[in-house]
Each structure stands twice: as C-alpha cells, then as structure tokens.
Amino acid sequence: MSLPEVQLWQRLRGGKVGLKFRRQHPIGPYIVDFYCREPGLAVEVDGEGHNRGGRPQRDERRDAFLTENGLRVLHVAAARILKDPDDAAEAIAAYAACPLHHLPEEANGPPPRAGED
C-alpha cells in the first residue's frame, strides 16, 4: 500500500469511523483499495499514477464494472489524504453513511425542493 493508503487504513480499520471497511478487496477481476459492504462502496485512492499511460482508461473500465454491479465508487485524491488523513476518513464515512446524491434506481420520486437536498 502507498503512504496515503496506509494513513487512511489506520483511520478506517476496525470500525473506527462507525463502518467496517476492508482493504485491497477483490471484486470480480479488480481489487479496490477499500470496500465497505453495508453501503456498497468502493473507495479508490488516486495518486499521480492514475493520470499516466493507460491508467485513466483502466480506471474507467473498473468503475463501470463496479457501478454495473451495484456499487458506488468514491475517488479520493492521495494529496487530500496526506494533507489531513483524519478529515479524509471522516468525509469517506459521511459519504458512505449518507451519500450526497442518489443512484438512478433510487430516484423514483420528485427532486427535493430548495433547501431539502
């Protein structure tokens, strides 16, 4: 694991943020950096390497596979984790507990009125 992944794992492991996460979890032909089963969330730590070569295309294929299989994918910049790992872990936990947007299959009612989102 990279330094940002280690720092994040120290804060996510053992349910410290109120949810159980697994690290380096296999899903189909892919391995996600972190996985939380309860909300169906895959967390990917994106460092500089994610912008080079064919990596962006591979990441898009992986994200499409995960989404097609009912998972949400959250990308977190490695720089954000290095800057404030506690804040990054808390933000991930908050997103997992209450996402800011709904998946299309959950959007079966009218949009929220102003101030209700």
LUMDOSE-736846 format. One record per residue (C-alpha): residue number from 1; residue in one letter; x, y, z. Coordinates in pm, 1 decimal. Layout:
BEGIN
 pos code       xx       yy       zz
 NUM    A        X        Y        Z
...
This chain:
BEGIN
 pos code       xx       yy       zz
   1    M      0.0      0.0      0.0
   2    S    108.9    354.4    -65.6
   3    L    163.8    604.3    217.2
   4    P   -178.8    770.1    169.4
   5    E   -345.8    426.5    169.6
   6    V   -164.4    330.5    491.0
   7    Q   -266.1    655.4    659.3
   8    L   -626.6    611.7    552.3
   9    W   -636.3    246.8    657.5
  10    Q   -512.8    337.5   1005.7
  11    R   -824.9    553.9   1040.9
  12    L  -1078.4    323.7    871.5
  13    R   -978.2    -13.6   1016.0
  14    G  -1163.0   -179.9   1297.0
  15    G  -1478.5     25.9   1252.7
  16    K  -1315.3    340.8   1391.7
  17    V  -1542.1    557.3   1174.0
  18    G  -1856.8    359.9   1253.1
  19    L  -1845.4    135.2    944.8
  20    K  -1647.8   -175.9    863.6
  21    F  -1401.4   -136.3    576.6
  22    R  -1183.1   -395.1    407.4
  23    R   -858.2   -308.0    232.4
  24    Q   -734.0   -444.1   -100.8
  25    H  -1068.3   -618.1   -153.6
  26    P  -1124.5   -826.0   -470.6
  27    I  -1443.4   -759.4   -666.5
  28    G  -1465.8   -954.3   -990.4
  29    P  -1140.7   -910.3  -1182.1
  30    Y  -1047.8   -596.8   -984.4
  31    I   -902.0   -513.4   -644.6
  32    V  -1034.8   -195.6   -485.2
  33    D   -828.6     -1.0   -234.2
  34    F  -1104.8     -4.6     29.5
  35    Y  -1451.3   -159.0     38.4
  36    C  -1745.8   -109.4    271.3
  37    R  -2011.9   -376.2    219.5
  38    E  -2303.6   -215.6    406.2
  39    P  -2349.6     79.4    169.8
  40    G  -2184.7    -98.7   -125.8
  41    L  -1899.8    149.9   -151.0
  42    A  -1562.5    107.6   -319.8
  43    V  -1302.2    370.9   -230.9
  44    E  -1011.0    436.4   -463.2
  45    V   -710.3    644.8   -361.3
  46    D   -593.8    835.6   -667.6
  47    G   -231.5    941.1   -681.5
  48    E    -21.6   1073.6   -968.9
  49    G     -2.7    732.0  -1133.4
  50    H   -375.0    736.8  -1205.0
  51    N   -319.7   1009.4  -1466.1
  52    R    -46.2    836.4  -1665.9
  53    G    -36.1    596.8  -1957.7
  54    G   -340.9    378.7  -1998.2
  55    R   -436.0    406.2  -1632.9
  56    P   -727.4    650.0  -1681.5
  57    Q   -891.2    409.5  -1928.5
  58    R   -838.1    110.9  -1697.5
  59    D   -986.7    308.8  -1409.2
  60    E  -1291.2    396.5  -1622.7
  61    R  -1346.0     28.3  -1711.9
  62    R  -1312.0    -72.8  -1345.6
  63    D  -1553.5    198.4  -1231.8
  64    A  -1804.9     96.9  -1499.5
  65    F  -1782.3   -267.4  -1388.4
  66    L  -1830.9   -176.4  -1023.4
  67    T  -2123.6     53.9  -1100.0
  68    E  -2288.4   -207.8  -1322.4
  69    N  -2265.5   -445.1  -1028.5
  70    G  -2447.7   -209.9   -793.8
  71    L  -2157.0    -42.7   -618.4
  72    R  -2078.8    324.2   -573.8
  73    V  -1720.5    432.4   -638.3
  74    L  -1562.4    715.7   -445.9
  75    H  -1228.8    856.9   -561.2
  76    V  -1016.1   1034.5   -302.4
  77    A   -704.7   1224.4   -401.4
  78    A   -388.6   1098.7   -234.2
  79    A   -288.9   1460.8   -174.1
  80    R   -606.2   1518.2     29.0
  81    I   -526.7   1219.7    249.9
  82    L   -167.8   1333.6    301.6
  83    K   -285.5   1684.9    389.3
  84    D   -539.7   1573.3    652.6
  85    P   -594.7   1196.8    686.3
  86    D   -847.3   1236.9    968.8
  87    D  -1062.7   1470.2    761.2
  88    A  -1042.0   1238.8    459.2
  89    A  -1151.7    937.7    667.0
  90    E  -1439.8   1133.0    819.3
  91    A  -1551.1   1252.3    476.1
  92    I  -1548.1    895.9    342.5
  93    A  -1751.1    772.8    638.7
  94    A  -2001.3   1056.7    596.5
  95    Y  -2040.0    978.6    226.5
  96    A  -2085.6    608.0    299.3
  97    A  -2348.2    677.8    565.0
  98    C  -2542.0    940.2    367.1
  99    P  -2442.3    997.7      3.1
 100    L  -2494.8   1342.7   -141.7
 101    H  -2676.0   1206.7   -444.3
 102    H  -2891.4    904.0   -509.4
 103    L  -2835.0    623.2   -753.9
 104    P  -3065.6    633.9  -1057.3
 105    E  -3271.8    334.2   -939.9
 106    E  -3342.6    520.2   -613.4
 107    A  -3458.8    836.4   -790.4
 108    N  -3822.2    738.8   -828.5
 109    G  -3977.7   1047.7   -674.7
 110    P  -3971.2   1417.9   -749.5
 111    P  -3649.9   1611.6   -690.9
 112    P  -3613.6   1773.6   -349.5
 113    R  -3738.9   2127.8   -308.7
 114    A  -3491.5   2405.8   -248.5
 115    G  -3332.8   2366.0     95.2
 116    E  -3428.6   1997.1    128.0
 117    D  -3131.9   1845.7    -50.6
